[in-house]
Amino acid sequence: MDLASAKMIGAGIACIALVGAGIGIGNVFASLISALARNPSAQVTPFAFLGFALAEATGLFGLVVALLILFVF
């Protein structure tokens, strides 16, 4: 196996973190909708946006690692 194909495989494996980010974001907003359906006067939206940001950050870290593998190493 040459270096270019190893880089592509490594970048693909690093992008698996994006799947986890998608699942996490789905869970955050599913819980938000459930909480607001049970109690419409609840102030849970800032916590939902914090959870969204943290879940998205893990996906972005995976994407950065994939780009580092492709273009730096």
KARA-V968748 format. One record per residue. N is the residue number from 0. SS is DSSP state (H for helix, E for strand, L for the rest). PSI is psi in whole degrees, 0 to 359 (* if undefined). BURIAL is I if it has 24 or more other ideal C-beta (glycine too) atoms within 12 Angstrom, else O. Layout:
n = [N N]
ss = [SS SS]
psi = [PSI PSI]
burial = [BURIAL BURIAL]
This chain:
n = [0 1 2 3 4 5 6 7 8 9 10 11 12 13 14 15 16 17 18 19 20 21 22 23 24 25 26 27 28 29 30 31 32 33 34 35 36 37 38 39 40 41 42 43 44 45 46 47 48 49 50 51 52 53 54 55 56 57 58 59 60 61 62 63 64 65 66 67 68 69 70 71 72]
ss = [L L H H H H H H H H H H H H L H H H H H H H H H H H H H H H H H H H H H H H L L L L L L H H H H H H H H H H H H H H H H H H H H H H H H H H H L L]
psi = [132 174 322 318 326 323 317 318 318 320 323 320 322 333 356 335 334 329 317 323 319 319 318 318 321 319 321 311 334 320 324 314 320 318 320 333 326 322 92 339 3 142 72 359 317 324 327 320 327 316 322 316 319 321 322 327 322 322 320 325 319 320 320 319 319 318 324 318 318 318 348 314 *]
burial = [O O O O O O O O O O I O O I I O I I O O I O O I I O O I O O O I O O O O O O O O O O O O O O O I O O I I O O I I O I I O O I I O I I O O O O O O O]
